[in-house]
Amino acid sequence: MNILRVFSLLLLIALGVLIGMNNAQLQSFAFVEIGKVITIIITIIIIIITITATTGAATGVATGEIRNEKV
């Protein structure tokens, strides 16, 4: 839930910045900022997936659920 709150807060801030500008600034600024926000969100998602996979694998090895057996 905290991740969703952070994302929604970032989107609200971005919308507030865009609403506060006039049309000339908005047209040149919007695409750059939206691209930055999307890039940041994708990066955060990749980091979360990596951390989750790594800790899950480490937990599996530590508990003996994942074994390094030769077939």
Summary of the structure (lengths in Angstrom):
residues: 71
radius of gyration: 20.0
end to end distance: 41.9
largest distance: 66.5
contacts: 137
relative contact order: 0.08
helix: 83%
strand: 0%
